[in-house]
């Protein structure tokens, strides 16, 4: 986590008591960074003189190759991004860059710092088929069968398209799955999107920074709070835009049930990245006492970032249950656990699917019970243990 902080140089070089990182540890850190989507930042920081003093030459060469590979991929994705935006625009399809593409285009992170696996764009739902046809004319193909594409249109919120070299473009018409309980209004994001100078002599649209931040909060929920990269994104947006309108963040988090998730995400950013978040914003987003207690029981920020939520469907559903603030929303989580497939695209049908999902619900209840027992058993010890809580 320390290597992802903006103040890493001062915090590492200025502390002579800190043990130097050796080659074996550097490789372990790099492997973990890949899983969290921060390999670009971490490999660059590991090669800085203040950090690299204990790393052997062979490992430094490997780190340089990793960084170079990420830079090349970022450059290729930038070319794809520019071509797609240009082609859609010439055909009258208004497109908005999302996520990593928007972060790089806005300059919050460089192409070598921000790990990217694809280019995400948002189009009007009425223009999805036209956008798919345009990309197919340029050599992109859907990876899935025709039936699977219909499932995506029915149950999901984007269609993945794969071009030459396996480079992917995801065409979004929404930002969250309908009925999931968490969402960010794609219409509001589109209406308030503004220009960005990523493509020379052309207008590239990106979400306003407040909506970009909330989209990463939504991604956090969808991934089970399992990627440090989302916290880094939020930190860079907040630190990179001194005119961020926190009133907009608080206001637009509410309609899509993102208030509690935004509260958790901002506290994670403040605790792990040192992000400066106004206390009044934290207070205005804070959920009720019972929800706070349960989010506290579910785990510390460190535990949430171990990836357990992403690996374990039951744990992820438990997180969603407590992140919602209304009874109907929580009942919907229980319903989805029983009747919706784990991938959120195909509903599990028939007896086999119902039994499989029933086991997930039972497991979620078991996880909750075990967390209660653990919290009670360790209450006295946790009271005196140095840790980050929320």
C-alpha positions as CSV (number, residue, x, y, z in Angstrom):
1,X,0.0,0.0,0.0
2,X,2.8,2.4,0.9
3,X,4.3,2.2,-2.6
4,X,1.0,3.4,-4.1
5,X,0.9,6.6,-2.0
6,X,1.7,9.9,-3.6
7,X,4.2,10.7,-0.8
8,X,6.1,7.4,-1.2
9,X,9.5,9.0,-1.8
10,X,9.5,10.9,1.4
11,X,8.0,8.1,3.4
12,X,10.5,5.5,2.3
13,X,13.8,7.4,1.8
14,X,13.2,9.5,5.0
15,X,12.9,6.5,7.3
16,X,16.4,4.9,7.9
17,X,14.8,2.3,10.2
18,X,12.8,0.7,7.4
19,X,14.3,-2.6,6.2
20,X,15.3,-2.5,2.5
21,X,13.2,-4.5,0.0
22,X,15.2,-7.4,-1.4
23,X,14.6,-9.2,-4.8
24,X,12.4,-12.0,-3.5
25,X,10.1,-9.5,-1.6
26,X,10.0,-7.2,-4.7
27,X,8.7,-10.1,-6.8
28,X,6.1,-10.9,-4.2
29,X,5.0,-7.3,-4.1
30,X,4.8,-7.1,-7.8
31,X,2.7,-10.2,-8.0
32,X,0.3,-8.8,-5.4
33,X,0.2,-5.5,-7.3
34,X,-0.9,-7.2,-10.5
35,X,-3.8,-8.7,-8.6
36,X,-4.8,-5.3,-7.3
37,X,-4.4,-3.5,-10.6
38,X,-1.5,-1.3,-9.4
39,X,1.5,-3.0,-11.1
40,X,2.4,0.1,-13.1
41,X,2.8,2.3,-10.1
42,X,4.4,-0.3,-7.9
43,X,7.1,-1.5,-10.4
44,X,8.0,2.2,-11.1
45,X,8.3,2.9,-7.4
46,X,10.3,-0.3,-6.7
47,X,12.9,0.9,-9.2
48,X,13.4,4.3,-7.5
49,X,16.9,4.6,-5.9
50,X,15.4,5.2,-2.4
51,X,13.5,1.9,-2.6
52,X,15.7,-0.2,-4.9
53,X,18.8,-0.2,-2.7
54,X,18.3,-3.8,-1.6
55,X,17.0,-5.3,-4.9
56,X,19.4,-7.3,-7.0
57,X,20.1,-6.3,-10.6
58,X,18.3,-9.3,-12.2
59,X,15.1,-8.4,-10.4
60,X,15.5,-4.8,-11.4
61,X,15.8,-5.8,-15.0
62,X,12.6,-7.9,-14.7
63,X,10.8,-5.0,-13.1
64,X,11.9,-2.8,-15.9
65,X,10.5,-5.3,-18.5
66,X,7.2,-5.4,-16.6
67,X,7.0,-1.7,-16.6
68,X,7.9,-1.5,-20.3
69,X,5.2,-4.1,-21.1
70,X,2.6,-2.1,-19.3
71,X,3.7,1.0,-21.1
72,X,3.4,-0.7,-24.5
73,X,0.0,-2.1,-23.7
74,X,-1.1,1.4,-22.5
75,X,0.1,2.9,-25.7
76,X,-1.7,0.3,-27.8
77,X,-4.9,0.8,-25.9
78,X,-4.5,4.6,-26.4
79,X,-4.4,4.0,-30.1
80,X,-7.5,1.8,-29.9
81,X,-9.2,4.4,-27.8
82,X,-8.5,7.2,-30.2
83,X,-9.6,5.2,-33.2
84,X,-12.8,4.0,-31.6
85,X,-13.8,7.5,-30.5
86,X,-13.0,8.9,-33.9
87,X,-15.0,6.2,-35.8
88,X,-18.0,6.5,-33.5
89,X,-18.0,10.2,-33.7
90,X,-17.8,10.3,-37.5
91,X,-20.9,8.0,-37.5
92,X,-22.8,10.3,-35.2
93,X,-22.5,8.0,-32.1
94,X,-21.7,10.1,-29.0
95,X,-19.2,8.2,-26.8
96,X,-17.8,8.9,-23.3
97,X,-14.6,7.4,-22.0
98,X,-14.9,5.5,-18.7
99,X,-12.6,4.1,-16.0
100,X,-9.0,3.7,-16.9
101,X,-9.3,5.3,-20.3
102,X,-10.8,8.4,-18.7
103,X,-8.2,8.4,-15.9
104,X,-5.3,8.4,-18.5
105,X,-7.0,10.9,-20.8
106,X,-7.6,13.3,-17.9
107,X,-4.0,13.0,-16.7
108,X,-4.8,11.7,-13.3
109,X,-2.4,8.8,-14.0
110,X,-0.1,8.1,-17.0
111,X,-0.5,5.2,-19.3
112,X,2.3,3.3,-17.7
113,X,1.0,3.9,-14.1
114,X,-2.7,3.0,-14.7
115,X,-3.1,-0.8,-15.3
116,X,-5.5,-1.2,-18.2
117,X,-7.0,-4.3,-19.8
118,X,-9.5,-2.7,-22.1
119,X,-11.2,0.5,-23.2
120,X,-14.6,1.3,-21.7
121,X,-17.0,3.6,-23.5
122,X,-20.5,4.8,-22.7
123,X,-23.1,5.3,-25.4
124,X,-26.8,5.9,-25.5
125,X,-28.7,2.6,-25.2
126,X,-30.4,3.3,-28.5
127,X,-27.0,3.4,-30.2
128,X,-25.5,0.2,-28.9
129,X,-26.3,-1.9,-32.0
130,X,-24.9,0.9,-34.2
131,X,-21.7,1.0,-32.1
132,X,-21.3,-2.8,-32.3
133,X,-21.7,-2.7,-36.1
134,X,-19.1,0.1,-36.4
135,X,-16.6,-1.8,-34.3
136,X,-17.3,-5.1,-36.2
137,X,-16.5,-3.2,-39.5
138,X,-13.1,-2.3,-37.9
139,X,-12.3,-6.0,-37.2
140,X,-13.7,-6.3,-33.6
141,X,-15.8,-9.3,-32.8
142,X,-17.9,-10.3,-29.8
143,X,-16.2,-13.1,-27.9
144,X,-19.5,-14.7,-26.9
145,X,-22.2,-16.5,-28.9
146,X,-25.2,-14.7,-30.2
147,X,-27.3,-16.1,-27.4
148,X,-24.7,-14.9,-24.8
149,X,-24.8,-11.4,-26.3
150,X,-28.6,-11.3,-25.9
151,X,-28.1,-12.3,-22.3
152,X,-25.7,-9.4,-21.8
153,X,-28.2,-7.0,-23.3
154,X,-30.9,-8.4,-21.0
155,X,-29.1,-9.0,-17.8
156,X,-25.9,-6.9,-17.9
157,X,-24.8,-3.4,-18.8
158,X,-22.1,-3.7,-21.4
159,X,-21.0,-5.8,-24.4
160,X,-17.3,-6.8,-24.7
161,X,-15.8,-6.6,-28.2
162,X,-12.3,-8.0,-29.1
163,X,-10.1,-6.6,-31.7
164,X,-6.7,-7.6,-33.3
165,X,-4.2,-8.7,-30.7
166,X,-6.9,-9.4,-28.2
167,X,-7.4,-5.8,-27.3
168,X,-10.9,-5.3,-26.0
169,X,-13.5,-2.5,-26.0
170,X,-16.5,-2.7,-23.8
171,X,-19.6,-0.8,-25.0
172,X,-21.6,0.3,-22.0
173,X,-25.2,1.6,-22.1
174,X,-25.4,1.6,-18.3
175,X,-23.0,1.4,-15.4
176,X,-24.7,-1.2,-13.2
177,X,-26.9,-4.2,-13.6
178,X,-30.6,-3.4,-13.5
179,X,-32.1,-4.6,-10.2
180,X,-28.7,-5.1,-8.4
181,X,-29.6,-2.4,-5.9
182,X,-26.5,-0.2,-6.8
183,X,-26.2,2.1,-9.7
184,X,-25.0,5.4,-11.1
185,X,-27.4,7.1,-13.5
186,X,-25.8,6.8,-16.9
187,X,-28.0,9.5,-18.3
188,X,-26.8,12.0,-15.7
189,X,-23.2,10.9,-16.3
190,X,-23.6,11.4,-20.1
191,X,-25.4,14.8,-19.7
192,X,-22.7,16.3,-17.6
193,X,-19.7,14.8,-19.4
194,X,-17.2,17.3,-20.7
195,X,-14.3,17.5,-23.2
196,X,-10.8,16.2,-22.6
197,X,-7.8,16.8,-24.8
198,X,-6.7,13.1,-25.2
199,X,-7.1,13.0,-28.9
200,X,-5.4,15.9,-30.8
201,X,-7.8,18.2,-32.6
202,X,-10.8,16.2,-31.6
203,X,-13.2,16.4,-28.7
204,X,-13.1,13.4,-26.3
205,X,-15.8,13.3,-23.6
206,X,-15.2,12.1,-20.1
207,X,-17.4,12.1,-17.0
208,X,-17.1,15.0,-14.6
209,X,-14.7,14.1,-11.8
210,X,-17.4,13.6,-9.2
211,X,-19.1,11.0,-11.4
212,X,-15.8,9.4,-12.3
213,X,-15.2,8.9,-8.5
214,X,-18.7,7.5,-8.0
215,X,-18.2,5.1,-10.9
216,X,-15.1,3.7,-9.1
217,X,-17.2,3.4,-5.9
218,X,-19.8,1.4,-7.9
219,X,-16.9,-0.8,-9.3
220,X,-15.7,-1.3,-5.7
221,X,-19.2,-2.7,-4.8
222,X,-19.3,-4.9,-7.9
223,X,-15.8,-6.4,-7.1
224,X,-16.4,-6.9,-3.4
225,X,-14.0,-4.2,-2.2
226,X,-11.1,-6.3,-3.4
227,X,-8.8,-4.1,-5.5
228,X,-6.5,-1.5,-4.2
229,X,-6.5,0.0,-7.7
230,X,-9.9,1.5,-7.1
231,X,-8.7,3.3,-3.9
232,X,-5.7,4.6,-5.9
233,X,-8.1,5.9,-8.6
234,X,-10.2,7.7,-6.0
235,X,-7.1,9.2,-4.4
236,X,-5.8,10.5,-7.6
237,X,-9.1,12.1,-8.6
238,X,-9.5,13.8,-5.2
239,X,-5.8,15.0,-5.1
240,X,-5.8,15.9,-8.8
241,X,-8.9,18.1,-8.8
242,X,-8.9,20.9,-6.2
243,X,-12.3,22.0,-7.4
244,X,-14.1,18.7,-6.8
245,X,-17.7,19.5,-5.8
246,X,-18.3,17.3,-2.8
247,X,-22.0,18.4,-2.7
248,X,-22.4,16.7,-6.1
249,X,-20.7,13.5,-4.8
250,X,-23.0,13.3,-1.8
251,X,-26.1,14.2,-3.9
252,X,-25.6,11.8,-6.8
253,X,-24.5,8.9,-4.5
254,X,-28.0,8.7,-3.0
255,X,-30.3,7.7,-6.0
256,X,-28.2,4.6,-6.8
257,X,-27.7,3.5,-3.1
258,X,-24.1,4.4,-3.2
259,X,-23.9,6.5,0.0
260,X,-22.7,3.8,2.3
261,X,-20.3,2.4,-0.3
262,X,-18.9,6.0,-0.9
263,X,-18.5,6.4,2.8
264,X,-16.5,3.1,3.0
265,X,-14.4,4.0,-0.1
266,X,-13.5,7.5,1.0
267,X,-12.5,6.2,4.4
268,X,-10.4,3.5,2.8
269,X,-8.7,6.2,0.6
270,X,-8.1,8.4,3.6
271,X,-6.7,5.5,5.7
272,X,-4.6,3.8,3.1
273,X,-3.6,6.6,0.7
274,X,-3.7,9.6,3.0
275,X,-6.3,11.2,0.8
276,X,-7.6,14.5,2.2
277,X,-11.4,14.1,2.6
278,X,-13.4,16.8,4.4
279,X,-14.8,15.4,7.7
280,X,-18.2,17.0,6.8
281,X,-18.4,14.8,3.7
282,X,-17.6,11.6,5.7
283,X,-20.3,12.6,8.2
284,X,-22.9,13.3,5.6
285,X,-22.4,9.9,4.0
286,X,-22.2,7.9,7.2
287,X,-24.8,5.1,7.5
288,X,-26.8,4.4,10.6
289,X,-25.2,2.9,13.7
290,X,-26.3,-0.7,13.1
291,X,-24.9,-0.7,9.6
292,X,-21.7,0.8,10.8
293,X,-21.3,-1.9,13.3
294,X,-21.9,-4.6,10.7
295,X,-19.5,-3.1,8.3
296,X,-17.0,-3.0,11.1
297,X,-17.6,-6.7,11.8
298,X,-17.2,-7.7,8.1
299,X,-13.6,-6.6,8.3
300,X,-11.0,-3.9,8.4
301,X,-9.8,-2.1,5.2
302,X,-6.8,-4.4,5.1
303,X,-9.2,-7.4,5.2
304,X,-11.4,-6.0,2.5
305,X,-8.4,-5.6,0.2
306,X,-7.2,-9.1,0.5
307,X,-9.5,-10.2,-2.3
308,X,-11.8,-12.4,-0.2
309,X,-14.9,-10.5,-1.4
310,X,-14.0,-11.0,-5.0
311,X,-13.3,-14.8,-4.5
312,X,-16.3,-15.5,-2.3
313,X,-19.7,-14.8,-3.8
314,X,-21.4,-15.3,-0.4
315,X,-19.1,-12.7,1.3
316,X,-19.7,-10.3,-1.6
317,X,-23.5,-10.6,-1.2
318,X,-23.2,-10.1,2.5
319,X,-21.3,-6.8,1.9
320,X,-24.0,-5.7,-0.5
321,X,-26.7,-6.5,2.1
322,X,-25.2,-4.2,4.7
323,X,-24.2,-1.5,2.2
324,X,-27.9,-1.0,1.3
325,X,-29.9,1.1,3.7
326,X,-33.5,0.0,3.0
327,X,-35.4,-3.2,3.8
328,X,-36.6,-3.7,0.2
329,X,-33.0,-3.4,-1.1
330,X,-31.8,-6.0,1.4
331,X,-34.6,-8.3,0.5
332,X,-33.6,-7.9,-3.2
333,X,-30.1,-9.1,-2.3
334,X,-31.5,-12.2,-0.7
335,X,-33.7,-12.8,-3.8
336,X,-30.7,-12.3,-6.2
337,X,-28.6,-14.7,-4.2
338,X,-31.3,-17.4,-4.7
339,X,-32.4,-16.7,-8.2
340,X,-29.6,-14.9,-10.2
341,X,-26.5,-16.5,-11.5
342,X,-23.1,-15.8,-9.9
343,X,-21.9,-13.9,-13.0
344,X,-25.0,-11.6,-13.0
345,X,-25.6,-12.3,-16.7
346,X,-27.4,-15.7,-16.9
347,X,-30.1,-16.4,-14.4
348,X,-29.6,-19.9,-13.0
349,X,-32.7,-21.9,-14.0
350,X,-34.1,-25.1,-12.7
351,X,-33.6,-27.2,-9.6
352,X,-29.8,-27.4,-9.9
353,X,-29.4,-23.6,-10.1
354,X,-31.7,-23.0,-7.2
355,X,-29.9,-25.5,-5.0
356,X,-26.6,-24.0,-5.9
357,X,-27.8,-20.5,-5.1
358,X,-29.4,-21.7,-1.9
359,X,-26.1,-23.0,-0.7
360,X,-24.6,-19.5,-1.3
361,X,-27.3,-18.0,0.8
362,X,-26.7,-20.5,3.6
363,X,-23.0,-19.8,3.3
364,X,-23.6,-16.0,3.6
365,X,-25.6,-16.6,6.8
366,X,-22.7,-18.8,8.1
367,X,-20.2,-16.1,7.2
368,X,-22.2,-13.5,9.2
369,X,-22.6,-15.9,12.2
370,X,-18.9,-16.7,12.2
371,X,-18.0,-13.0,12.0
372,X,-20.2,-12.4,15.1
373,X,-18.5,-15.1,17.0
374,X,-15.0,-13.9,16.0
375,X,-15.9,-10.3,16.9
376,X,-17.1,-11.3,20.3
377,X,-14.2,-13.6,21.0
378,X,-11.6,-11.0,20.0
379,X,-13.3,-7.9,21.2
380,X,-10.9,-7.3,24.1
381,X,-7.8,-8.0,22.0
382,X,-9.0,-5.9,19.1
383,X,-9.6,-2.9,21.4
384,X,-5.8,-2.7,22.0
385,X,-4.5,-3.9,18.7
386,X,-3.2,-1.1,16.3
387,X,-5.4,-1.3,13.2
388,X,-7.4,0.8,10.7
389,X,-11.1,0.7,11.4
390,X,-14.1,2.2,9.9
